[in-house]
């Protein structure tokens, strides 16, 4: 018996925009942030940690929305009310009869659900004394599907099909677990290719990342065609003609622009174009994919894809080659399980979105499960990696030669150090309160000097 | 010169769940509510009123999100900063570089944009001394398209195509305006068919609505097949075999269930099935539409459709026969203009979602513009109507023999009476503060009687 007694909610913002980390064609000044929750239980030492990723402004809105779901969480018995039929609980939470109008299953309300659901998985794994990936790979097929809400996806994947996929992957699972424990899972890096970076910086970052073991690189494009060409040329010079390089437009283009722009970048041999247009445009992606196939350019999307119904359609319409699930835009682990299983059925590789803050920590668990229990192969699969903000986590990712090494601590790796929260909680943390105070000082100083 | 100086935001909740108004298969206890904004200007008497519709809990989240957009609105000059290039302003607002991560263009953040954008239209129309529909019908085609952000829809509708559609509809426009001023626009009623209503109540409401002039009726279905049959039978008995009757499942079913369930209701000759499955499932709707066509049942959806990119795909995939735009789920008037124009190009009838609170007041303006300036015809078109909560508006809808009569007051008809806000603002209004106080009293009494 573990009873949930309370939830603490923190708005934590890291001032990454000051160094242009993470700037792309649509998000020019991100402050990597988290709507961060701690689930408290009647066992004083047993807590669950979860978060959803945001870009700064608006994090307070997600935090308030998490609070709006509290009555569905506080007071619940972890086993009896939640885990006994986790799929049903997930459905009840996302379909809270008044709150569902705010979505359903999209935007702020789904981000809030993700933070809570992920915290519940962290709590569960901590109680079992296992990292989330191991909790997952040790679950029986029947236990996995019991976590999934199949509403709206049975025309693409039934419970029986899911069980059959999972049973088939039991073969060789033990060897794959051993392989991961020894070697980890390969990643690609986005650290070298942000739009705000100078040419020299890109060149140096390519060299540095190659030296640290990375073989696959992703570069931001979409704002200026000639500048894209120049930067892709530099990257190709540094990494050579045979290493994989991907490009990412972050939703910048209309469908026809995406096709013509990418035809002009095809000479640099991009492996795939990520988010060429609106993340909601399933049919647009399908058309772009069809038009670019003769040029050897594949299509990836998913970090802004809101739920399993959208991914179902991307698969049905052949709108993507790589499915880039986000660990906290969909409604947490439960919904992601269903998308990974659908991808297996449709023969599409899952390559999770990471970077930001906390996303690398999260997604390693998901890919570990996918590799061990579903896909059964590493072919063409890399986890995204970006170098920022890992120092704020109690159990950060461990990278070795560009590989994500197996997490060993119990939980979902997302607990932040108390000093990070103390420093970066908005607006009351040390960093922000000093910054806000200094802003308030500026006009006074200015008036004073004007007076002189 | 009109400068926006401030925004007031109110969380207004009407306790409709207490009488089961509006209960359907997915929303069992709605408290029709509004995140309501008043835009103040440097002209004391010139204000803009806007709202977005919600179901109770979570309205505070939308209100906070409206506040998060304030820096994009307060301090702006209405003409220079907004109306001069309204389409660009709309795009800048929806793509605020940090807030867009919360969507983009969906869920809470898009509901918040809708409230603000609609308030700006109200402000604009009030300054011109016209109702919004007349402001719209008097705008030149070039002025209309200048309000639209064509990002992501140019593969379905270009600016030039939109102008051409609008120019073609200039013929006969003056006559259509005169017709509306005299006769109004036909509606259908949802008042008779909520799930929570008893059979006798349904029978009486059918009779009453027929007597008041309504010819077209919509009934909720989806929870129990036998009960659906029984209720549709009653309605058919009351309204006869030839009047149009529609059914609405409010997203309840998976794709295959929708098909088999509706085949079994086909004998009652439903004109269309509304929201048979997930509102995000374009391809699912397309399949349902194809399977039900031989049974004479058409498909309608849209009240939960989040933006123009989703509607674009519904049109491209032939996923609907009737497009039920919502006046405040998409990003306000500007985005709706683009959807109405796309529907004209694809030959689909626009039949707006109404009911709730304020939606009838809003949508009459949109259909008036559609009829006068775009569609040019009333064929198969009705505005939804529901009887609730009109008394709280300063300029409520005027119905005559089931027709929406032409609004004449300047603005978008959405200003609430001050006494409605005073009574129903949550949690500080008279109604809620008394209710909350009485709740707090109950346990005390209970403890006392236990002690006896």
Contacts between the chains, C-beta under 8 A, distances in Angstrom:
chain1	res1	chain2	res2	distance
A	26	B	95	6.9
A	26	B	97	7.5
A	26	B	100	7.0
A	27	B	97	5.6
A	27	B	98	7.5
A	27	B	100	7.2
A	27	B	101	7.0
A	28	B	97	5.1
A	29	B	97	5.4
A	29	B	98	6.9
A	30	B	97	7.6
A	30	B	98	6.6
A	30	B	101	7.8
A	31	B	98	6.8
A	53	B	101	7.9
A	54	B	98	7.8
A	54	B	101	5.7
A	54	B	102	6.9
A	55	B	97	7.5
A	55	B	98	4.3
A	55	B	99	7.9
A	55	B	100	7.9
A	55	B	101	4.2
A	56	B	98	4.2
A	57	B	68	6.0
A	57	B	96	7.3
A	57	B	98	4.1
A	57	B	99	5.5
A	58	B	65	7.0
A	58	B	68	5.2
A	58	B	98	6.3
A	58	B	99	4.5
A	58	B	101	7.2
A	58	B	102	4.9
A	58	B	109	7.0
A	60	B	64	6.5
A	60	B	68	7.2
A	61	B	61	6.3
A	61	B	64	5.2
A	61	B	65	4.6
A	61	B	68	5.8
A	61	B	102	6.6
A	61	B	108	6.5
A	61	B	109	7.6
A	62	B	102	6.9
A	64	B	60	6.5
A	64	B	61	5.2
A	64	B	64	5.3
A	65	B	58	7.0
A	65	B	61	4.5
A	65	B	108	6.9
A	68	B	57	6.0
A	68	B	58	5.2
A	68	B	60	7.2
A	68	B	61	5.8
A	95	B	26	6.9
A	96	B	57	7.3
A	97	B	26	7.5
A	97	B	27	5.7
A	97	B	28	5.0
A	97	B	29	5.4
A	97	B	30	7.5
A	97	B	55	7.5
A	98	B	27	7.5
A	98	B	29	6.9
A	98	B	30	6.6
A	98	B	31	6.8
A	98	B	54	7.8
A	98	B	55	4.3
A	98	B	56	4.2
A	98	B	57	4.1
A	98	B	58	6.2
A	99	B	55	7.9
A	99	B	57	5.5
A	99	B	58	4.6
A	100	B	26	7.0
A	100	B	27	7.2
A	100	B	55	8.0
A	101	B	27	7.0
A	101	B	30	7.8
A	101	B	53	7.9
A	101	B	54	5.7
A	101	B	55	4.2
A	101	B	58	7.1
A	102	B	54	6.9
A	102	B	58	4.9
A	102	B	61	6.6
A	102	B	62	7.0
A	102	B	107	6.1
A	102	B	108	5.2
A	102	B	111	6.9
A	103	B	107	5.5
A	104	B	251	7.4
A	104	B	279	7.2
A	104	B	304	6.6
A	105	B	280	7.6
A	106	B	106	4.8
A	106	B	107	4.7
A	106	B	280	7.5
A	106	B	306	6.7
A	107	B	102	6.1
A	107	B	103	5.4
A	107	B	106	4.7
A	107	B	107	1.6
A	107	B	108	5.3
A	107	B	109	6.0
A	107	B	110	7.0
A	107	B	306	8.0
A	108	B	61	6.5
A	108	B	65	6.9
A	108	B	102	5.2
A	108	B	107	5.2
A	108	B	108	3.6
A	108	B	109	6.4
A	109	B	58	7.0
A	109	B	61	7.6
A	109	B	107	6.0
A	109	B	108	6.4
A	110	B	107	7.0
A	111	B	102	6.9
A	151	B	254	6.7
A	152	B	254	5.9
A	152	B	255	7.9
A	152	B	277	6.2
A	152	B	278	4.2
A	152	B	281	6.4
A	152	B	284	7.6
A	153	B	254	7.7
A	154	B	254	4.7
A	154	B	255	7.6
A	154	B	256	6.7
A	155	B	254	6.4
A	155	B	255	4.1
A	155	B	256	5.9
A	155	B	284	6.5
A	155	B	287	7.5
A	251	B	104	7.3
A	254	B	151	6.7
A	254	B	152	6.0
A	254	B	153	7.7
A	254	B	154	4.7
A	254	B	155	6.5
A	255	B	152	7.9
A	255	B	154	7.6
A	255	B	155	4.2
A	256	B	154	6.7
A	256	B	155	5.9
A	277	B	152	6.2
A	278	B	152	4.2
A	278	B	309	4.6
A	279	B	104	7.2
A	280	B	105	7.6
A	280	B	106	7.4
A	280	B	306	7.4
A	280	B	307	6.7
A	280	B	309	4.5
A	280	B	310	5.7
A	280	B	313	7.8
A	281	B	152	6.4
A	281	B	309	5.2
A	281	B	312	7.5
A	281	B	313	6.8
A	282	B	282	6.7
A	282	B	283	7.5
A	282	B	313	6.3
A	283	B	282	7.5
A	283	B	313	5.0
A	283	B	316	5.4
A	283	B	317	6.4
A	284	B	152	7.6
A	284	B	155	6.6
A	284	B	309	7.9
A	284	B	313	7.9
A	287	B	155	7.5
A	304	B	104	6.6
A	306	B	106	6.7
A	306	B	107	8.0
A	306	B	280	7.4
A	307	B	280	6.7
A	309	B	278	4.6
A	309	B	280	4.4
A	309	B	281	5.2
A	309	B	284	7.9
A	310	B	280	5.7
A	312	B	281	7.5
A	313	B	280	7.8
A	313	B	281	6.8
A	313	B	282	6.3
A	313	B	283	5.0
A	313	B	284	7.9
A	316	B	283	5.5
A	317	B	283	6.4
